Amino acid sequence: MQSDPVAGPTLDDIQRAEATEILRQMKARPQCNRVMGCPGLVTLSNYGRAAVPLAVEAVEAEPRADGYWLLQLVRLLGQLDDDRALPLLHRLSVTPGRWEVRIRATQALAHLARPASLAVLEDTLSRASEGGNIALEAAARFALSRVAPSRAAAERAALVDLVPRDRQGLAATPPIILDILIEIVREARLPRALHGVRLASRSDNRFVRKQALKTLAALQDTGGIPYALERVEDPIPSIRRQALTTLQTITGMRTMTRPRQWRQWCERNGLATVPE
């Protein structure tokens, strides 16, 4: 690995060739999609900050590409904590194009939490509010709560208000928007929004159900136990597994691995029934 004291670490020739091949494979849908995930992203992340220049190049070359890999690269740029990603992320968050890219870029800026992003995020929030883009507004408010600590309480309160709180609100929200909102609840750690997340675990959409279970686990929501118990018999195997993981994470009891064990435990503790 090479290093520039000003620009940051970079890949050497061998690493760059390896990373380029990983990117090529990621662009093939069977290798990187919403259902199966994106294993190549884990390999790229192992290069650390040295992967940033190559990731930036790949996104800049195809900023409107119709592929899950693009969203995952933008996400990675937020995780690697490198200022070299800022110019690209700033452009993506305010430039009309593939709508989900704007949201993921704004989320990435939230993770980087650099003061230099303040003006861009304010612009993003203004555009999102005017256009009725709830998911982008949520991402912008989350980012502003991290970039501008003095505004954190107000932005977090406004963010909670964006999350549906009842069945009618959930039904009126497109699943992909709901999926993003629930993810942001997890990232921002908003316990006040958990009631809507619990209800979302019963969604007809598989991605929303799984996202909700992950969020209940991350926030260790004891009120979510009956909802997670319901999902241990979900028709989707990956959601059944996530439901078990959620129950284990919330309770701290990792020795119980079978649905029957959890049902018996929940019944003994009065946690088996979802409140009306």
C-alpha positions as CSV (number, residue, x, y, z in Angstrom):
1,M,0.0,0.0,0.0
2,Q,1.3,3.4,-1.0
3,S,0.8,6.6,1.0
4,D,0.6,10.3,0.2
5,P,1.0,12.3,3.4
6,V,-1.4,14.9,1.9
7,A,-4.0,12.9,0.0
8,G,-4.0,9.8,2.1
9,P,-3.2,6.1,1.4
10,T,-3.7,4.6,-2.0
11,L,-3.6,1.1,-3.5
12,D,-0.4,-0.3,-5.0
13,D,-0.5,-1.7,-8.5
14,I,-1.3,-5.3,-7.4
15,Q,-4.0,-4.2,-5.0
16,R,-5.5,-1.9,-7.6
17,A,-5.7,-4.7,-10.1
18,E,-7.4,-6.9,-7.5
19,A,-9.8,-4.2,-6.4
20,T,-10.7,-3.4,-10.0
21,E,-11.6,-7.0,-10.6
22,I,-13.8,-7.0,-7.5
23,L,-15.6,-3.9,-8.8
24,R,-16.1,-5.7,-12.2
25,Q,-17.7,-8.6,-10.4
26,M,-19.9,-6.4,-8.2
27,K,-21.4,-4.9,-11.3
28,A,-22.8,-8.3,-12.3
29,R,-26.3,-8.5,-10.6
30,P,-25.9,-12.1,-9.4
31,Q,-22.8,-10.9,-7.4
32,C,-24.4,-7.8,-5.9
33,N,-28.1,-7.3,-5.3
34,R,-30.7,-6.4,-2.7
35,V,-31.6,-10.0,-1.9
36,M,-28.1,-11.7,-1.7
37,G,-26.1,-8.6,-0.6
38,C,-22.8,-7.6,-1.9
39,P,-19.9,-9.8,-0.7
40,G,-17.4,-7.9,-2.8
41,L,-18.0,-4.8,-0.7
42,V,-16.6,-6.5,2.3
43,T,-13.4,-7.3,0.4
44,L,-13.1,-3.7,-0.8
45,S,-13.6,-2.4,2.7
46,N,-10.6,-4.4,3.9
47,Y,-8.4,-2.1,1.9
48,G,-9.5,0.7,4.2
49,R,-9.0,4.3,3.2
50,A,-6.7,3.2,0.4
51,A,-9.9,2.1,-1.5
52,V,-11.4,5.6,-1.6
53,P,-9.8,6.9,-4.8
54,L,-10.8,3.8,-6.8
55,A,-14.4,3.9,-5.3
56,V,-14.7,7.6,-6.2
57,E,-13.5,6.9,-9.7
58,A,-16.0,4.1,-10.2
59,V,-18.9,6.2,-9.0
60,E,-17.9,9.3,-11.0
61,A,-17.7,7.2,-14.1
62,E,-21.3,5.9,-13.8
63,P,-23.2,8.1,-11.3
64,R,-26.6,7.1,-12.8
65,A,-25.9,3.4,-13.2
66,D,-28.9,1.1,-12.5
67,G,-27.2,-1.3,-10.1
68,Y,-27.0,-2.1,-6.4
69,W,-23.3,-1.9,-6.6
70,L,-23.4,1.9,-7.0
71,L,-25.5,2.4,-3.8
72,Q,-23.1,0.1,-1.9
73,L,-20.0,2.0,-3.1
74,V,-21.6,5.3,-2.0
75,R,-22.3,3.7,1.4
76,L,-18.7,2.5,1.6
77,L,-17.4,6.1,1.0
78,G,-19.3,7.2,4.2
79,Q,-17.8,4.3,6.2
80,L,-14.1,4.8,5.3
81,D,-13.8,8.2,7.0
82,D,-11.8,9.9,4.3
83,D,-12.2,13.6,3.3
84,R,-11.3,12.7,-0.3
85,A,-14.9,11.4,-0.7
86,L,-16.4,14.7,0.3
87,P,-16.5,16.5,-3.1
88,L,-18.2,13.6,-4.8
89,L,-20.7,13.1,-2.0
90,H,-21.5,16.8,-1.9
91,R,-22.3,16.7,-5.7
92,L,-24.4,13.5,-5.5
93,S,-26.5,14.8,-2.6
94,V,-27.7,17.9,-4.5
95,T,-27.6,16.7,-8.2
96,P,-30.8,15.5,-9.8
97,G,-30.3,11.9,-10.9
98,R,-31.0,8.5,-9.6
99,W,-33.0,9.4,-6.5
100,E,-31.7,6.7,-4.2
101,V,-28.1,7.7,-4.9
102,R,-28.8,11.2,-3.5
103,I,-30.2,9.6,-0.3
104,R,-27.2,7.3,0.1
105,A,-24.8,10.1,-0.5
106,T,-26.5,12.2,2.2
107,Q,-26.4,9.3,4.6
108,A,-22.7,8.9,3.8
109,L,-22.2,12.6,4.7
110,A,-23.9,11.9,8.0
111,H,-21.4,9.2,8.8
112,L,-18.5,11.4,7.8
113,A,-20.0,14.3,9.9
114,R,-17.7,17.0,8.6
115,P,-18.5,20.7,9.3
116,A,-17.6,21.4,5.6
117,S,-20.8,19.6,4.6
118,L,-23.1,22.0,6.5
119,A,-24.1,24.3,3.5
120,V,-24.6,21.3,1.2
121,L,-26.8,19.5,3.7
122,E,-28.9,22.6,4.3
123,D,-29.4,22.9,0.5
124,T,-30.3,19.2,0.3
125,L,-32.8,19.6,3.1
126,S,-34.4,22.6,1.4
127,R,-34.7,20.7,-1.9
128,A,-36.1,17.6,-0.2
129,S,-38.7,19.5,1.8
130,E,-39.9,21.5,-1.2
131,G,-40.1,18.4,-3.3
132,G,-41.8,16.2,-0.7
133,N,-39.0,13.7,-0.7
134,I,-39.4,12.2,2.8
135,A,-36.5,9.8,2.6
136,L,-34.0,12.4,1.4
137,E,-35.3,14.8,4.1
138,A,-34.8,12.2,6.8
139,A,-31.2,11.6,5.6
140,A,-30.5,15.3,5.5
141,R,-31.9,15.8,9.0
142,F,-29.9,12.9,10.3
143,A,-26.7,14.3,8.7
144,L,-27.4,17.8,10.1
145,S,-27.9,16.4,13.6
146,R,-24.3,15.1,13.4
147,V,-22.7,18.0,11.5
148,A,-24.3,20.8,13.6
149,P,-24.5,19.6,17.2
150,S,-26.4,22.8,18.2
151,R,-29.2,21.7,15.9
152,A,-29.2,18.0,16.9
153,A,-32.2,18.0,19.2
154,A,-34.4,19.9,16.7
155,E,-33.3,17.8,13.7
156,R,-33.8,14.5,15.6
157,A,-37.3,15.6,16.7
158,A,-38.2,16.5,13.1
159,L,-36.8,13.2,12.0
160,V,-39.0,11.2,14.4
161,D,-42.0,13.0,12.9
162,L,-41.2,11.7,9.5
163,V,-41.5,8.0,10.5
164,P,-45.1,6.6,10.2
165,R,-46.5,5.7,13.6
166,D,-49.6,3.7,12.8
167,R,-50.8,1.1,10.3
168,Q,-52.5,3.7,8.0
169,G,-49.2,5.7,7.8
170,L,-47.2,2.6,7.1
171,A,-49.6,1.5,4.4
172,A,-49.4,4.9,2.7
173,T,-45.6,4.9,2.6
174,P,-43.9,3.2,-0.4
175,P,-41.9,0.1,0.9
176,I,-38.6,1.4,-0.4
177,I,-39.1,4.7,1.4
178,L,-40.1,2.9,4.5
179,D,-37.1,0.7,4.3
180,I,-34.8,3.8,4.2
181,L,-36.6,5.5,7.0
182,I,-36.3,2.5,9.3
183,E,-32.6,2.2,8.4
184,I,-32.1,5.9,9.4
185,V,-33.9,5.3,12.7
186,R,-31.3,2.6,13.4
187,E,-28.4,4.8,12.4
188,A,-29.6,7.8,14.3
189,R,-30.7,5.7,17.3
190,L,-34.2,7.1,17.7
191,P,-36.1,5.1,20.3
192,R,-39.1,7.5,20.0
193,A,-39.7,6.1,16.5
194,L,-39.7,2.5,17.6
195,H,-43.5,2.0,17.7
196,G,-43.6,2.5,13.9
197,V,-40.7,0.2,13.4
198,R,-42.4,-2.6,15.4
199,L,-45.5,-2.3,13.2
200,A,-43.3,-2.3,10.1
201,S,-42.0,-5.7,11.1
202,R,-45.4,-7.0,10.0
203,S,-45.2,-5.4,6.6
204,D,-46.0,-7.3,3.4
205,N,-42.6,-6.3,2.1
206,R,-39.8,-8.7,2.9
207,F,-37.1,-5.9,2.9
208,V,-39.1,-3.7,5.3
209,R,-39.7,-6.7,7.6
210,K,-36.0,-7.5,7.8
211,Q,-34.9,-3.9,8.1
212,A,-37.4,-3.4,11.0
213,L,-36.0,-6.5,12.8
214,K,-32.5,-5.3,12.4
215,T,-33.5,-1.9,13.9
216,L,-35.3,-3.5,16.9
217,A,-32.2,-5.5,17.6
218,A,-29.8,-2.6,17.2
219,L,-31.8,-0.5,19.6
220,Q,-32.4,-3.5,21.9
221,D,-36.1,-2.7,22.0
222,T,-37.7,-5.0,24.6
223,G,-41.1,-3.8,23.4
224,G,-40.2,-5.4,20.0
225,I,-39.9,-8.9,21.4
226,P,-43.5,-10.0,20.6
227,Y,-43.1,-8.6,17.1
228,A,-39.8,-10.5,16.6
229,L,-41.4,-13.7,17.9
230,E,-44.0,-13.4,15.2
231,R,-41.3,-13.4,12.6
232,V,-39.6,-16.6,13.7
233,E,-42.2,-18.3,11.5
234,D,-41.8,-16.0,8.6
235,P,-42.0,-17.6,5.1
236,I,-38.6,-16.1,4.2
237,P,-35.7,-18.0,5.7
238,S,-33.4,-15.0,6.0
239,I,-36.1,-13.2,8.0
240,R,-36.6,-16.2,10.3
241,R,-32.9,-16.1,11.0
242,Q,-32.9,-12.3,11.6
243,A,-35.9,-12.7,13.9
244,L,-33.9,-15.2,16.0
245,T,-30.9,-12.9,16.0
246,T,-33.1,-10.0,17.1
247,L,-34.5,-12.0,20.0
248,Q,-31.0,-13.0,21.1
249,T,-29.7,-9.5,20.8
250,I,-32.5,-7.9,22.7
251,T,-32.5,-10.4,25.6
252,G,-28.8,-11.2,25.6
253,M,-29.7,-14.9,25.6
254,R,-27.9,-16.6,22.7
255,T,-28.2,-20.2,23.8
256,M,-31.8,-20.5,22.6
257,T,-31.7,-21.1,18.8
258,R,-35.1,-22.7,18.1
259,P,-38.5,-21.0,17.6
260,R,-40.2,-23.3,20.0
261,Q,-37.7,-22.4,22.8
262,W,-38.4,-18.7,22.2
263,R,-42.2,-19.1,22.1
264,Q,-42.1,-21.0,25.4
265,W,-39.9,-18.4,27.0
266,C,-42.0,-15.5,25.8
267,E,-45.2,-17.1,27.0
268,R,-43.7,-17.6,30.5
269,N,-42.7,-14.0,30.6
270,G,-45.9,-12.5,29.1
271,L,-44.2,-11.4,25.9
272,A,-45.8,-13.7,23.4
273,T,-48.7,-11.5,22.3
274,V,-48.5,-8.3,20.2
275,P,-50.4,-5.5,21.8
276,E,-53.7,-4.5,20.1
